[in-house]
Amino acid sequence: MSAGMGGGMSGGARARGADGQLWVVSLQGIPEIRVGDDLPALLISALRTTPGALPLTADDVVVVTQKIVSKAEGAIVDLTAIEPRPEAVEFARRWDRDPRQLEVVLREARRVVRMANGVLITETRHGFICANGGVDASNVGPESGSIVTLLPVDPDASADRIREAIRAELEVDVAVLISDSFGRPWRWGITDVAIGVSGMVPLDDLRGTPDADGRVMKSTVRATADEIATAAELAMGKITRRPAAVVRGAHPTRGEGRIADVLMPGEFDLFK
């Protein structure tokens, strides 16, 4: 949903938010990213040229997709140089997968959680559990088919660098999220989640506070960063070449949160 929807904001999507309105403005004019590009500078340029993106306020959140962060930082692998192991070759043959990509996933994995029915679920070095370990062959640009992107080495640090550049250039301190698409257990389809965070608390712990009826909530912890990442994806889309957005009106809790804050410790995992 990258067409404007009211208020004169081109490239925006509107939904319900904390005060009744949530605006998402997808950024225009970001070129094909290559290794070594100054991504913060390109994002700032897009902020300046996208109608409705400026002025930023301290309540805004800038969401940037993992793909362009990984490409700028050189977190890519040339598949033509990959020699897959027999296990990857057999699995790929059976399920019509690229054995070279499977080999990259296995090399990047801290742990293989499940490898069945054509699906490879791994735990990454960051502690994320996801399909293909975040290794992705889609939307990689002109070299599609011969390269894959990996997750950024340190997505929080990537978000920190973008946030600092925006603060230095535009003189406003906004929160920044790095987002990626993850599947979900027991449900079809993917949704974007935050894999890196800077300048906001990724979880809002509502335990101990009353709900609308005055009942004290005992287990509600809202995944605010993931919700913001998903809202941004609705405006950015998968094929529009708009890999970043400003989310306005989400009212995140500001603070120096880290993405590790959202990872559930093993002792709470009921499905191992």
Secondary structure, 3 states (H helix, E strand, C coil): CCCCCCCCCCCEEEECCCCCCEEEEECCCCCCCCCCCCHHHHHHHHHHHCCCCCCCCCCCEEEEEHHHHHHHHCCEEEHHHCCCCHHHHHHHHHHCCCHHHHHHHHHHCCEEEEEECCEEEEECCCCCEEEHHHCECCCCCCCECCEEECCCCCHHHHHHHHHHHHHHHHCCCCEEEEEEEEEECCEEEEEEEEEEEECECCCEECCCCECCCCCECCCCEECHHHHHHHHHHHHHCCCCCCCEEEEECCCCCECCCCHHHHCCCHHHCCCC
